[in-house]
Amino acid sequence: IQFSILYDLLICLCTCLPGVMMDWPPQSPDLNPIEHIWSELENKLDRSIVHSKESIWVELQKAWGNISVEVLRKYIDTMPERCAAEIAAKGGHTRY
């Protein structure tokens, strides 16, 4: 249901405000630190056995608590390098 609402909003915005869409590199996840953090969470959750929505939530909270501040800083502090690599790759894939 949530996806449907967001999709409907996007369609409305595109219709009501044509030409306002921003250019965004095709590999834009390379620029977003949260994508790397989601990957960290996914790796930690892969080792968990869950049987219900509640247990998924509990395991997700545990996994989040086990990500160190140093790991989070690494993703934030490498933003300038990631942006430069994305520009050099003209929106293509980078090592990040």
C-alpha positions as CSV (number, residue, x, y, z in Angstrom):
1,I,0.0,0.0,0.0
2,Q,2.8,2.5,0.9
3,F,4.5,1.9,-2.5
4,S,1.3,2.6,-4.3
5,I,0.8,5.9,-2.5
6,L,4.4,7.0,-3.3
7,Y,4.0,5.9,-6.9
8,D,0.7,7.8,-7.2
9,L,2.4,10.9,-5.7
10,L,5.3,10.6,-8.2
11,I,2.9,10.3,-11.2
12,C,1.0,13.4,-9.9
13,L,4.1,15.4,-9.5
14,C,5.4,14.4,-12.9
15,T,2.1,15.4,-14.5
16,C,1.6,18.6,-12.6
17,L,5.2,19.8,-12.8
18,P,6.6,18.6,-16.2
19,G,10.2,19.2,-16.8
20,V,11.0,19.6,-13.1
21,M,12.6,16.2,-12.7
22,M,16.3,16.4,-11.7
23,D,19.0,14.7,-13.7
24,W,20.4,11.9,-11.5
25,P,23.3,9.6,-12.3
26,P,22.2,6.1,-13.3
27,Q,24.3,4.6,-10.5
28,S,23.1,7.1,-7.9
29,P,23.1,4.5,-5.1
30,D,26.9,4.8,-5.2
31,L,26.4,8.3,-3.8
32,N,24.0,7.4,-1.0
33,P,25.7,6.3,2.3
34,I,22.4,4.7,3.4
35,E,22.6,2.1,0.6
36,H,25.9,0.8,2.0
37,I,24.5,0.8,5.5
38,W,21.5,-1.2,4.3
39,S,24.0,-3.7,2.8
40,E,25.7,-3.9,6.2
41,L,22.3,-4.6,7.8
42,E,21.4,-7.2,5.2
43,N,24.7,-9.0,5.8
44,K,24.0,-9.1,9.5
45,L,20.4,-10.2,9.0
46,D,21.4,-13.0,6.7
47,R,22.8,-14.8,9.7
48,S,19.5,-14.5,11.6
49,I,16.6,-16.9,11.6
50,V,13.3,-15.1,11.9
51,H,9.8,-16.5,11.9
52,S,7.6,-13.5,12.3
53,K,7.4,-9.7,11.6
54,E,8.1,-9.1,15.2
55,S,11.3,-11.2,15.2
56,I,12.5,-9.4,12.0
57,W,12.1,-6.1,13.8
58,V,14.0,-7.4,16.8
59,E,16.8,-8.7,14.7
60,L,16.9,-5.5,12.6
61,Q,17.3,-3.5,15.8
62,K,20.1,-5.8,17.0
63,A,21.9,-5.5,13.7
64,W,21.6,-1.7,13.7
65,G,23.0,-1.6,17.2
66,N,26.0,-3.7,16.1
67,I,27.0,-1.4,13.3
68,S,29.9,0.7,14.7
69,V,30.2,4.4,14.6
70,E,33.5,3.9,12.7
71,V,31.6,2.1,9.9
72,L,29.0,4.8,9.7
73,R,31.7,7.5,9.6
74,K,33.5,5.6,6.8
75,Y,30.5,5.9,4.6
76,I,29.9,9.5,5.4
77,D,33.6,10.5,5.2
78,T,34.1,9.0,1.7
79,M,31.3,11.1,0.2
80,P,33.8,13.5,-1.5
81,E,35.6,10.6,-3.1
82,R,32.4,8.9,-4.2
83,C,31.1,12.1,-5.7
84,A,34.4,12.7,-7.6
85,A,34.4,9.0,-8.8
86,E,30.8,9.4,-10.0
87,I,31.6,12.6,-11.9
88,A,34.7,10.9,-13.5
89,A,32.6,7.9,-14.5
90,K,29.9,10.3,-16.0
91,G,27.2,8.6,-14.0
92,G,28.4,5.1,-14.6
93,H,29.5,2.4,-12.2
94,T,32.2,3.2,-9.7
95,R,34.2,1.0,-7.2
96,Y,32.0,2.3,-4.4
